[in-house]
């Protein structure tokens, strides 16, 4: 089975087999750039998916008999149909399905149990599954409407801070200096060229997030404020999502996405906010590898 998880910054592919006990065994992995077609364009997205799959199959030395592709930006039926039509022509697997990137989040949650999958990567979104098995996506509006709590939002907030200090004529602080160094420019005004000249400005801003969260972990007060405000926004998305189950329900939460997985500080901030809202700490855990979860979904394809 083949599982592919595509986001705004990277695309992961996993080729798996089912062992005697029914457990999945990893045969090969592949990694490529972002494959959200709304961010990088359809040609670049398809190229990244193909590269990741080719690397995984080459490493495994085998071809899959089923595949599930969970790609950001493909929540709408029209986008899924377009990507599915292309994928079918590539011969990735005899049985293949394209699903929204939220779909793998709850693949391992037992049937009959309500749960929330909360993604914090380049963008944000949540998936709720009720006890009757019905699901609903909450958030995921994209950066032009609302991507609060995302890597893009963290990077954008850092850029806003630098711009405001420059407009006020204030000297560079630690966050400003770190951002300029990261961007490879010498002054705040040069950031405009670096940002707007990038092939994917949204992704460029999102890639600032690890640097900002690293500064927060080292004690920088402005970076801490940015991290805290965005963690609160992500927790608010989880609270809004829980309302789809019931006004007082607190379903288990599975955290996913590069921001939640890659930064212990950010993850702790989100958990702290959720605990304050009524969740038990044990109810909030990291989701498993999304590409492997797609492999599990592929195993269920008829």
SERO-4910 file (N, C-alpha, C, O; in steps of 0.05 Angstrom, whole numbers):
BEGIN
 pado doro    nc1    nc2    nc3   cac1   cac2   cac3    cc1    cc2    cc3    oc1    oc2    oc3
  Unk    A     17    -24      0      0      0      0     17     25      0     39     25     12
  Unk    A      8     46    -13     22     71    -15      6     93     -1    -18     95     -6
  Unk    A     19    108     16      6    131     28     22    156     22     47    156     24
  Unk    A      9    177     15     22    203      8      9    225     24    -16    228     23
  Unk    A     25    240     38     15    263     53     28    288     41     53    292     43
  Unk    A     12    306     29     23    329     17     13    355     30    -11    359     34
  Unk    A     32    372     38     25    397     51     37    420     35     47    417     13
  Unk    A     37    444     47     47    467     34     77    469     32     88    482     15
  Unk    A     91    454     51    120    456     51    133    430     42    155    431     31
  Unk    A    120    407     46    133    382     39    113    360     32     89    363     39
  Unk    A    122    340     18    106    317     11    120    292     19    143    288     12
  Unk    A    106    275     34    118    249     44    103    226     31     79    226     30
  Unk    A    118    206     23    106    182     12    117    158     28    140    157     35
  Unk    A    100    138     34    107    114     48     96     90     33     72     89     27
  Unk    A    113     71     28    104     46     16    105     25     38    125     21     51
  Unk    A     82     12     42     78     -6     65     68    -33     56     56    -36     35
  Unk    A     72    -53     73     60    -79     69     47    -88     95     53    -77    116
  Unk    A     29   -107     93     15   -116    117     29   -142    127     30   -161    112
  Unk    A     38   -142    152     52   -165    163     32   -186    171      8   -182    170
  Unk    A     43   -209    180     26   -232    189      6   -224    211    -16   -235    212
  Unk    A     14   -206    229     -3   -198    251    -23   -177    243    -40   -168    259
  Unk    A    -22   -168    218    -39   -146    209    -27   -119    212    -39    -99    204
  Unk    A     -3   -117    224     10    -92    228     24    -84    202     33   -101    186
  Unk    A     26    -57    197     39    -47    173     69    -47    176     79    -40    198
  Unk    A     83    -54    155    112    -54    155    121    -34    134    112    -34    111
  Unk    A    139    -16    142    150      4    123    170     -8    105    190    -20    113
  Unk    A    165     -4     79    184    -15     58    201      7     46    224      2     38
  Unk    A    189     31     43    204     52     30    192     79     36    168     81     40
  Unk    A    208    100     35    199    127     40    209    146     19    231    142      8
  Unk    A    194    167     14    203    188     -5    195    215      5    174    218     19
  Unk    A    210    235     -1    205    263      8    210    282    -15    229    279    -30
  Unk    A    192    302    -17    195    322    -38    184    348    -27    175    350     -4
  Unk    A    183    369    -44    174    395    -36    143    396    -33    130    375    -35
  Unk    A    133    419    -27    104    422    -22     87    415    -46     95    418    -69
  Unk    A     63    405    -40     45    396    -62     16    407    -59     -2    396    -70
  Unk    A     13    428    -43    -13    441    -42    -16    457    -68     -2    477    -71
  Unk    A    -34    449    -86    -36    463   -112    -44    492   -110    -39    508   -127
  Unk    A    -58    499    -88    -66    527    -84    -43    545    -76    -45    569    -80
  Unk    A    -21    532    -66      2    548    -58     24    547    -79     35    568    -86
  Unk    A     30    524    -89     53    521   -108     45    518   -137     62    518   -154
  Unk    A     19    516   -142     10    512   -170      7    482   -176     20    465   -163
  Unk    A     -9    476   -196    -15    448   -202      9    433   -213     14    410   -206
  Unk    A     24    446   -230     48    432   -242     68    424   -220     78    402   -219
  Unk    A     74    444   -203     93    438   -181     83    418   -162     98    401   -152
  Unk    A     57    419   -156     45    400   -137     47    371   -148     54    353   -134
  Unk    A     39    368   -173     40    342   -186     69    331   -188     74    308   -184
  Unk    A     88    349   -194    116    342   -195    126    332   -168    140    311   -167
  Unk    A    118    346   -146    127    338   -119    116    311   -112    130    294   -100
  Unk    A     90    306   -118     77    281   -112     92    258   -126     98    237   -115
  Unk    A     96    263   -152    110    242   -168    138    236   -158    146    213   -157
  Unk    A    153    257   -150    180    253   -139    180    237   -114    196    219   -110
  Unk    A    161    244    -95    160    230    -70    153    200    -74    165    183    -61
  Unk    A    134    195    -92    126    167    -97    148    152   -110    154    129   -103
  Unk    A    162    165   -129    184    151   -143    206    143   -124    217    122   -125
  Unk    A    212    161   -105    233    156    -85    225    132    -67    241    115    -60
  Unk    A    199    132    -59    190    111    -41    190     84    -55    199     64    -43
  Unk    A    181     83    -79    179     57    -94    207     47   -101    212     23   -101
  Unk    A    225     66   -107    253     58   -114    266     46    -89    280     26    -91
  Unk    A    262     58    -66    274     48    -41    262     21    -34    276      3    -25
  Unk    A    236     17    -39    222     -8    -32    228    -30    -52    228    -53    -46
  Unk    A    234    -22    -77    238    -42    -98    213    -56   -105    214    -79   -114
  Unk    A    190    -43   -101    164    -56   -107    144    -34   -114    148    -11   -107
  Unk    A    123    -42   -127    101    -24   -134     77    -30   -117     72    -53   -110
  Unk    A     62     -9   -109     38    -14    -92     14    -24   -107     12    -20   -131
  Unk    A     -4    -38    -93    -29    -46   -106    -52    -28    -99    -74    -30   -110
  Unk    A    -47    -10    -80    -68     10    -73    -54     35    -62    -33     33    -50
  Unk    A    -67     58    -66    -55     83    -57    -76    103    -48    -98    104    -60
  Unk    A    -70    118    -28    -86    140    -19    -69    165    -17    -48    165     -4
  Unk    A    -77    186    -31    -63    212    -31    -79    232    -15   -102    238    -23
  Unk    A    -68    242      7    -81    262     23    -66    288     18    -43    292     28
  Unk    A    -78    307      3    -64    330     -6    -77    356      4   -101    359     -1
  Unk    A    -62    374     16    -73    399     25    -83    415      0    -71    413    -21
  Unk    A   -104    430      4   -115    446    -18   -135    430    -35   -146    441    -54
  Unk    A   -140    405    -28   -158    388    -43   -183    380    -27   -193    358    -30
  Unk    A   -192    399    -10   -216    393      5   -241    395    -12   -261    381     -7
  Unk    A   -240    411    -33   -264    414    -50   -266    390    -70   -245    380    -79
  Unk    A   -290    382    -76   -293    360    -96   -279    365   -122   -268    347   -134
  Unk    A   -281    390   -132   -269    396   -158   -239    393   -158   -227    382   -177
  Unk    A   -226    401   -136   -197    398   -134   -189    369   -132   -169    360   -144
  Unk    A   -204    353   -116   -198    325   -113   -202    311   -140   -186    293   -147
  Unk    A   -223    318   -154   -228    305   -180   -206    311   -199   -197    294   -215
  Unk    A   -196    335   -199   -174    343   -217   -149    327   -211   -136    317   -229
  Unk    A   -142    326   -185   -118    311   -177   -121    281   -182   -102    268   -191
  Unk    A   -145    271   -177   -150    243   -181   -147    235   -210   -136    215   -217
  Unk    A   -158    252   -228   -157    247   -257   -128    246   -266   -120    229   -282
  Unk    A   -111    264   -255    -83    263   -262    -69    239   -251    -54    225   -265
  Unk    A    -75    233   -225    -61    210   -212    -68    184   -226    -51    166   -228
  Unk    A    -93    181   -235   -101    156   -249    -84    152   -274    -79    129   -282
  Unk    A    -77    174   -287    -61    171   -312    -32    164   -306    -18    156   -325
  Unk    A    -23    167   -281      5    162   -275     11    133   -268     35    125   -267
  Unk    A    -10    117   -264     -6     89   -258      8     84   -231     23     65   -228
  Unk    A      2    101   -211     15     97   -185      6     71   -172     22     58   -159
  Unk    A    -19     63   -176    -30     39   -164    -56     32   -178    -70     50   -187
  Unk    A    -63      6   -180    -88     -2   -192   -113     10   -178   -133     17   -191
  Unk    A   -111     11   -151   -133     23   -136   -122     49   -123   -101     48   -110
  Unk    A   -136     71   -127   -125     97   -118   -148    115   -110   -169    116   -123
  Unk    A   -143    131    -89   -162    151    -80   -147    176    -71   -126    174    -60
  Unk    A   -159    199    -77   -149    225    -68   -168    235    -46   -192    236    -51
  Unk    A   -158    243    -23   -174    252     -1   -163    278     10   -140    284      5
  Unk    A   -179    293     25   -168    318     38   -146    310     57   -145    288     67
  Unk    A   -129    329     63   -106    324     81   -115    319    110    -98    310    126
  Unk    A   -140    325    116   -150    319    143   -157    290    147   -158    280    170
  Unk    A   -162    276    125   -173    249    127   -156    229    143   -168    213    158
  Unk    A   -130    229    140   -114    209    154   -112    213    185   -104    196    199
  Unk    A   -120    237    194   -116    244    222   -128    224    241   -116    218    262
  Unk    A   -151    214    235   -166    198    254   -168    169    245   -185    154    253
  Unk    A   -150    161    227   -151    134    215   -148    112    236   -159     91    233
  Unk    A   -133    118    258   -129     97    278   -147    100    303   -144     84    322
  Unk    A   -165    120    303   -183    123    326   -205    101    324   -216     98    302
  Unk    A   -210     87    345   -230     65    344   -257     75    334   -266     97    341
  Unk    A   -271     58    318   -297     65    309   -316     69    332   -314     55    353
  Unk    A   -335     87    329   -354     93    350   -345    113    371   -359    119    390
  Unk    A   -321    123    367   -310    143    386   -307    170    372   -297    171    350
  Unk    A   -316    191    385   -313    218    373   -285    227    378   -272    220    397
  Unk    A   -275    243    359   -247    253    361   -244    277    342   -260    282    324
  Unk    A   -223    292    348   -216    316    332   -187    313    322   -169    307    338
  Unk    A   -183    317    297   -157    319    286   -150    348    281   -165    362    267
  Unk    A   -129    358    292   -122    386    291    -95    390    277    -74    381    287
  Unk    A    -96    402    254    -72    406    238    -60    434    242    -75    454    239
  Unk    A    -35    436    248    -20    461    249      5    458    233     25    449    244
  Unk    A      4    465    208     27    464    191     30    491    177     28    512    191
  Unk    A     35    492    151     35    517    137      8    531    141      7    555    144
  Unk    A    -14    515    140    -40    526    146    -52    510    170    -39    494    182
  Unk    A    -77    516    176    -91    502    198   -118    492    188   -130    503    170
  Unk    A   -127    470    201   -154    459    196   -159    439    217   -141    430    231
  Unk    A   -184    432    220   -192    411    240   -212    393    227   -228    401    210
  Unk    A   -211    368    235   -231    348    227   -244    336    251   -230    327    269
  Unk    A   -270    336    253   -284    323    275   -298    298    265   -311    298    243
  Unk    A   -297    277    280   -312    253    274   -330    247    298   -321    245    321
  Unk    A   -356    244    292   -375    239    313   -377    209    318   -366    193    303
  Unk    A   -392    201    339   -394    173    346   -408    157    324   -405    133    323
  Unk    A   -425    170    308   -438    155    286   -422    153    261   -431    142    241
  Unk    A   -397    163    262   -379    161    240   -379    184    221   -362    185    203
  Unk    A   -398    202    223   -399    225    206   -376    245    212   -368    247    236
  Unk    A   -366    258    192   -343    276    196   -350    304    185   -368    307    168
  Unk    A   -335    323    194   -339    351    185   -312    366    188   -298    363    208
  Unk    A   -305    381    168   -281    398    169   -289    425    180   -308    438    171
  Unk    A   -273    435    199   -277    462    210   -251    477    206   -229    466    208
  Unk    A   -253    503    199   -229    519    193   -220    512    165   -236    506    147
  Unk    A   -194    514    160   -183    509    134   -191    529    113   -194    523     90
  Unk    A   -196    554    122   -205    575    104   -183    586     87   -188    600     67
  Unk    A   -158    580     94   -136    591     78   -126    617     88   -139    631    103
  Unk    A   -102    624     79    -88    648     91   -101    674     84    -97    694     98
  Unk    A   -116    676     62   -129    701     55   -154    707     72   -163    729     73
  Unk    A   -164    686     86   -187    690    103   -179    687    133   -182    705    149
  Unk    A   -169    663    139   -161    658    167   -144    633    169   -154    611    165
  Unk    A   -119    636    176   -102    613    181    -88    617    208    -65    609    212
  Unk    A   -103    628    228    -92    633    254    -81    607    267    -94    586    265
  Unk    A    -58    609    279    -46    586    292    -28    570    273    -17    550    282
  Unk    A    -25    579    249     -9    564    229     19    574    228     26    594    240
  Unk    A     36    559    213     63    568    208     64    594    193     80    612    199
  Unk    A     45    597    174     43    622    160     37    645    179     49    667    177
  Unk    A     18    641    197     10    662    216     33    670    234     37    694    240
  Unk    A     48    651    243     71    656    261     91    673    245    102    693    256
  Unk    A     98    665    220    116    680    204    106    708    198    122    727    199
  Unk    A     81    710    191     69    736    184     70    755    209     76    778    206
  Unk    A     64    744    232     65    761    256     93    771    262     97    793    271
  Unk    A    113    754    256    141    763    260    148    785    240    161    804    247
  Unk    A    139    782    215    144    802    195    130    829    202    141    850    198
  Unk    A    106    827    213     91    851    221    106    865    244    108    890    244
  Unk    A    117    850    262    133    861    284    157    877    273    162    899    282
  Unk    A    171    865    255    195    878    243    186    903    228    199    924    231
  Unk    A    165    902    213    155    925    198    147    948    216    153    971    210
  Unk    A    133    941    237    124    962    256    148    976    269    148   1000    272
  Unk    A    168    961    277    192    973    290    206    991    270    215   1012    277
  Unk    A    208    982    245    221    999    224    205   1024    220    217   1046    217
  Unk    A    179   1022    219    162   1046    214    164   1066    237    162   1090    233
  Unk    A    169   1056    261    171   1073    285    199   1084    288    205   1100    306
  Unk    A    218   1075    271    245   1084    274    260   1071    297    280   1082    307
  Unk    A    250   1048    307    262   1035    330    285   1017    321    285   1006    299
  Unk    A    305   1014    338    328    997    330    320    968    328    300    959    340
  Unk    A    336    953    314    331    924    310    333    910    337    351    914    352
  Unk    A    313    892    342    315    875    366    323    847    357    329    843    334
  Unk    A    323    828    376    333    801    370    317    788    348    328    775    331
  Unk    A    290    791    349    273    779    328    279    791    301    280    777    281
  Unk    A    282    817    300    288    830    274    315    820    263    316    813    239
  Unk    A    335    819    280    361    810    270    360    781    261    373    774    241
  Unk    A    346    764    275    344    736    267    329    733    241    336    717    224
  Unk    A    308    749    237    293    747    213    309    757    189    308    745    167
  Unk    A    323    779    192    340    789    170    361    769    163    367    765    139
  Unk    A    373    757    183    394    736    178    382    713    163    394    703    144
  Unk    A    358    704    171    345    682    159    339    688    129    342    671    112
  Unk    A    330    713    124    323    721     97    347    728     80    344    730     55
  Unk    A    370    732     92    394    739     77    394    767     67    405    773     45
  Unk    A    381    785     82    380    813     74    391    831     96    395    821    119
  Unk    A    397    856     90    410    873    109    393    893    124    402    904    144
  Unk    A    368    897    115    351    916    127    322    908    124    315    893    106
  Unk    A    304    918    142    276    911    140    263    917    113    248    901    103
  Unk    A    269    941    100    256    945     74    262    924     53    246    919     35
  Unk    A    286    911     55    293    891     36    276    865     39    276    848     22
  Unk    A    262    863     62    246    839     66    223    838     45    215    816     38
  Unk    A    214    861     36    192    861     17    200    846     -8    185    831    -19
  Unk    A    224    852    -18    233    838    -42    237    809    -38    230    793    -55
  Unk    A    247    801    -14    251    773     -9    225    758     -7    222    735    -17
  Unk    A    205    770      6    179    758     10    163    757    -16    155    735    -25
  Unk    A    159    780    -28    141    781    -52    155    771    -77    142    765    -97
  Unk    A    181    769    -76    196    758    -99    198    727    -98    207    715   -117
  Unk    A    189    715    -76    190    686    -73    169    673    -91    147    685    -96
  Unk    A    175    649   -101    156    635   -117    130    629   -102    108    628   -114
  Unk    A    133    625    -76    110    618    -58    112    635    -33    122    626    -13
  Unk    A    102    660    -34    105    678    -11     93    667     15    104    670     36
  Unk    A     70    653     12     58    641     36     77    620     49     81    621     73
  Unk    A     88    603     32    107    583     43    132    596     53    143    587     73
  Unk    A    141    618     41    165    632     50    160    643     78    178    640     96
  Unk    A    137    655     83    130    665    109    128    642    129    137    645    152
  Unk    A    116    620    121    112    597    139    139    586    148    142    576    170
  Unk    A    159    587    130    185    576    137    200    592    158    221    584    167
  Unk    A    189    616    164    201    632    186    193    621    213    206    626    233
  Unk    A    171    605    215    160    596    240    180    581    258    181    587    281
  Unk    A    195    562    247    214    548    265    234    567    278    242    563    301
  Unk    A    243    587    263    262    606    274    249    622    297    261    627    318
  Unk    A    224    631    292    209    646    313    205    629    338    209    639    360
  Unk    A    196    604    334    191    587    357    217    579    371    217    575    395
  Unk    A    239    578    356    265    573    369    273    596    387    283    592    409
  Unk    A    268    621    377    273    644    394    255    644    419    264    651    441
  Unk    A    230    636    415    212    635    438    222    615    459    221    620    483
  Unk    A    233    592    449    243    572    468    268    582    483    273    573    505
  Unk    A    282    601    471    306    612    484    299    636    502    316    647    515
  Unk    A    273    643    503    264    664    521    259    691    510    254    710    525
  Unk    A    260    695    483    255    721    472    225    729    477    207    714    469
  Unk    A    220    752    490    193    758    498    173    763    474    150    755    476
  Unk    A    183    775    452    165    780    429    158    753    416    135    749    409
  Unk    A    178    736    413    173    710    400    154    693    418    137    679    408
  Unk    A    157    695    444    139    681    463    111    691    459     92    676    459
  Unk    A    108    718    456     81    729    453     68    719    427     44    712    427
  Unk    A     83    718    405     73    708    380     65    679    382     44    671    373
  Unk    A     82    663    395     76    634    398     51    631    415     34    614    409
  Unk    A     49    646    437     26    643    455      0    651    442    -20    637    445
  Unk    A      0    673    427    -25    682    414    -34    662    392    -58    657    389
  Unk    A    -15    650    378    -22    631    357    -31    604    369    -49    591    358
  Unk    A    -18    596    391    -27    572    405    -56    575    415    -72    556    414
  Unk    A    -62    599    425    -89    604    434   -109    603    411   -131    593    414
  Unk    A   -101    613    388   -119    612    364   -124    583    355   -146    576    348
  Unk    A   -103    567    356   -107    539    349   -125    524    368   -142    508    360
  Unk    A   -121    530    394   -138    518    414   -167    527    411   -186    511    415
  Unk    A   -171    552    403   -198    562    397   -211    546    374   -235    541    375
  Unk    A   -195    540    354   -206    523    332   -215    496    342   -236    486    334
  Unk    A   -200    484    361   -208    459    372   -234    462    388   -252    444    387
  Unk    A   -237    484    403   -262    488    418   -286    491    399   -307    480    405
  Unk    A   -282    506    378   -304    510    359   -311    483    346   -335    477    341
  Unk    A   -291    467    341   -296    441    328   -311    422    347   -328    407    339
  Unk    A   -304    423    373   -317    406    393   -347    412    394   -363    394    401
  Unk    A   -355    436    388   -384    443    388   -400    427    368   -424    424    371
  Unk    A   -386    416    347   -400    399    327   -408    372    339   -425    358    328
  Unk    A   -396    365    362   -403    341    376   -425    346    397   -445    332    399
  Unk    A   -420    367    413   -439    375    434   -428    398    449   -404    402    449
  Unk    A   -445    414    462   -436    439    476   -417    434    498   -400    451    504
  Unk    A   -418    411    511   -400    405    533   -380    382    527   -366    373    546
  Unk    A   -379    373    503   -362    351    496   -333    360    493   -327    382    484
  Unk    A   -315    342    501   -287    346    498   -275    320    486   -262    305    500
  Unk    A   -278    316    459   -268    292    447   -237    292    448   -225    313    450
  Unk    A   -226    268    445   -197    267    444   -187    283    420   -200    285    400
  Unk    A   -163    295    422   -151    312    401   -125    299    392   -108    293    408
  Unk    A   -123    296    366    -98    287    354    -85    310    340    -97    322    321
  Unk    A    -61    318    348    -47    340    336    -29    331    313    -16    310    315
  Unk    A    -29    346    292    -13    339    268     -3    365    255    -11    387    262
  Unk    A     15    361    236     26    384    222     54    391    232     61    386    255
  Unk    A     70    403    215     98    409    221    101    427    245    121    423    260
  Unk    A     83    446    250     86    464    272     81    449    299     96    452    318
  Unk    A     59    434    300     52    419    324     72    397    330     79    392    353
  Unk    A     82    383    309    100    361    313    129    371    319    143    360    335
  Unk    A    137    392    304    165    401    305    172    418    328    196    421    334
  Unk    A    154    431    342    160    449    364    147    440    390    123    444    393
  Unk    A    163    429    408    152    421    434    140    445    449    120    443    463
  Unk    A    153    469    446    143    493    460    115    500    449     97    506    465
  Unk    A    112    499    423     86    507    412     65    486    419     42    493    426
  Unk    A     72    461    417     54    439    424     45    442    454     22    438    460
  Unk    A     64    447    471     57    450    500     38    474    504     20    473    521
  Unk    A     42    495    488     25    518    491     -4    512    483    -23    520    496
  Unk    A     -7    496    461    -33    488    452    -46    470    473    -70    474    480
  Unk    A    -32    451    484    -42    433    504    -51    448    529    -71    442    541
  Unk    A    -34    467    537    -41    483    561    -67    498    557    -83    499    575
  Unk    A    -71    509    533    -96    523    527   -120    504    527   -141    511    537
  Unk    A   -116    480    516   -138    460    515   -145    450    543   -168    447    550
  Unk    A   -125    446    560   -130    437    588   -146    459    602   -164    453    617
  Unk    A   -139    484    597   -154    506    610   -183    507    601   -200    517    615
  Unk    A   -188    496    577   -215    495    565   -230    470    573   -252    466    564
  Unk    A   -218    452    589   -233    429    598   -223    402    589   -234    382    597
  Unk    A   -203    401    571   -192    375    563   -173    365    584   -159    380    598
  Unk    A   -172    339    587   -151    326    604   -126    324    588   -127    320    563
  Unk    A   -102    327    600    -77    325    585    -75    299    569    -64    299    547
  Unk    A    -85    278    580    -83    252    566   -100    250    541    -96    232    525
  Unk    A   -119    269    538   -136    269    514   -123    282    490   -133    280    468
  Unk    A   -101    295    494    -88    310    472    -61    296    466    -42    298    482
  Unk    A    -59    284    443    -35    269    435    -28    276    406    -44    286    391
  Unk    A     -3    269    399      5    272    371     -8    250    354    -10    227    362
  Unk    A    -16    258    330    -25    238    311     -2    222    300     21    232    301
  Unk    A     -7    199    290     14    184    277     23    196    251     11    216    242
  Unk    A     43    184    238     53    194    213     30    193    192     17    173    188
  Unk    A     25    217    180      1    219    162      4    202    137    -16    191    128
  Unk    A     28    200    127     32    183    103     27    153    109     15    139     93
  Unk    A     36    145    133     30    117    141      0    113    145    -11     92    139
  Unk    A    -13    133    157    -42    131    160    -56    129    133    -76    115    131
  Unk    A    -46    143    113    -57    141     86    -53    112     76    -70    101     62
  Unk    A    -30    100     83    -26     72     76    -47     54     88    -56     35     75
  Unk    A    -54     59    113    -75     44    126   -102     48    112   -117     29    108
  Unk    A   -108     72    103   -132     77     88   -131     63     61   -152     52     52
  Unk    A   -108     62     49   -105     48     24   -111     18     26   -122      5      8
  Unk    A   -104      6     50   -109    -22     54   -139    -28     55   -147    -51     52
  Unk    A   -155     -8     60   -184    -11     62   -198     -7     35   -222    -11     33
  Unk    A   -184      2     15   -197      7    -10   -207    -19    -23   -193    -39    -22
  Unk    A   -231    -17    -33   -243    -41    -45   -232    -46    -73   -240    -65    -86
***
